[in-house]
Amino acid sequence: MSAGPSSLPSGAARVLAACDGLLREVGRWEHRFAWLRDPQAPSDEWLVVDGYYPANKLVVYCGEDPEERRLYEQLVPQHGLYLLAVKPDELPDDQLAAQAVVRTQLEKDGWSPRPVSRPVAAVPTPAPAREAKPGHWTQVHTEAPPPQSTTAGFGIGLALSLMVLVEAYLGFVVLAIDKGDVVLGLGLLLDAAARALGTLSARQRQHPEQTWPSLLIGSPEVARQEQPGQAVAIAALALIALGILLAIL
C-alpha cells in the first residue's frame, strides 16, 4: 500500500482534471485524512487519496491495489463521503467525454451534483416616490425662460436714457428755471421717474409687450399696467394736471 507523499502520475492528474471541470471545484491532490489508515501499517503512516473535493464530499482514488481499494471502500463512506474509484486508462482522452464517464459512474453510486449558484445581475430598485406632506413645499424644477436679446436690451437702455434726460431737461431747465413753472417741471420729473421704473420693471419681469409702451408713453401706461411705479405715475399725473391748471389760471 502506498503511504507518505508521492508524485501524482499523469493518468491520475488527467482524472482529476476531468473531475475539476465536472464538479466546478478545484480538488485537493494527494490529500490525507487522520482516519484513513491501514491498521497493519506503522502509526505514523496514512493512506493518501489522489483527490478530495470537500464541497462535493467526494474522494477520488486512481490506484489498482485491491487490498488498498477495499480499505477505501470501507472507510470513506463511513465518514459521509463518496468514493470514485476509477482507472485512468478507462477514461477517454477527450475532456468532455471523460467528464461524461465520471458523471455516469458517480450517479450510479447515488451521488448527485451540488447546486451551483449562478450570479444574477443586480437590478436597481427604484426609489419610492416621495409624497408631498401637508404644509410643506414641493420643489418643482422648471426650465428657465430664454434670456432676452442683448441687442434689444441695449436699445431699450439707450432709448430710456434719452427719454429720461429729455424729460428731465424740459421739466427742470425749461419749465422750472426758465419759465418759473416749478409745479409743472416737477410733474415732468416725476413722469420721467415713473417711465424709468415702469420700463425697468417690465424688463426685469421679461414682459417685452409692456417694456416699450412703458418707455414711450410714460406714466399713463405704467399706471394702466398696475406696475410697482403706479403710485409715482399717478402722483406725476396729478401734478401735471395741477401744473396745467395753474398755468391756465
Secondary structure, 3 states (H helix, E strand, C coil): CCECCCCCCHHHHHHHHHHHHHHCCCCEEEEECCCCCCCCCCCCCCEEEEEEECCCCEEEECCCCHHHHHHHHHHCHHHCCEEEECCHHHCCCCHHHHHHHHHHHHHHCCCCCCCCCCCCCCCCCCCCCCCCCCCCCCCCCCCCCCCCCHHHHHHHHHHHHHHHHHHHHHHHHHHHHHCCCHHHHHHHHHHHHHHHHHHHHHHHCCCHHHHHHHHHHCHHHHHHHCCCCHHHHHHHHHHHHHHHHHHHC
